[in-house]
Amino acid sequence: MLRLACPALAELSGYSFRMKSQQTMKPATAAKKLGVYLEATPEEFRAGVVSRDELNELQANPPEWLRELRRNGPHPKQLIAQKLGISTSGLARAGITEALTTDQINAIKDENPDWLVRERETYQEFRAEEARLKEKARLDEE
């Protein structure tokens, strides 16, 4: 297929014109892919869109603000739950609705409150059942 640099020329010549567009995403999507809490990112990051190339560059060569957020937080709920070994629903049941720093997460782990013990048990039971069902489905297919 012939690609012409000018859409008007393509239209006049009868050739179809396809321009490769740059894939972009909202800052919230990029923050989720980077594993950081959107509200803690710099204003410049939150104000615009992030291209796929920019995201790849941030992942490959994270700037200081990104390294700092990943190291110390505040962290998004999904990462808090992962660090505590519970589900995001478990966080909600425990009343944790805001982002936490690494120090706050470590303090909860050190304290090991009853709710955390219960939620870890619940989460492990859920994961075991999920694995059992997946294995059962695999065996049923054979």
Stockholm file with secondary structure:
# STOCKHOLM 1.0

chainA/1-142         MLRLACPALAELSGYSFRMKSQQTMKPATAAKKLGVYLEATPEEFRAGVVSRDELNELQANPPEWLRELRRNGPHPKQLIAQKLGISTSGLARAGITEALTTDQINAIKDENPDWLVRERETYQEFRAEEARLKEKARLDEE
#=GR chainA/1-142 SS CCCCSCHHHHHHHTCCCCCCCCCEECHHHHHHHHTCCGGGSCHHHHHSCEEHHHHHHHHHSCCHHHHHHHHHCCBCHHHHHHHHTSCHHHHHHTTCCSCBCHHHHHHHHHHCCHHHHHHHHHHHHHHHHHHHHHHHHHHHHC
#=GC SS_cons         CCCCSCHHHHHHHTCCCCCCCCCEECHHHHHHHHTCCGGGSCHHHHHSCEEHHHHHHHHHSCCHHHHHHHHHCCBCHHHHHHHHTSCHHHHHHTTCCSCBCHHHHHHHHHHCCHHHHHHHHHHHHHHHHHHHHHHHHHHHHC
//
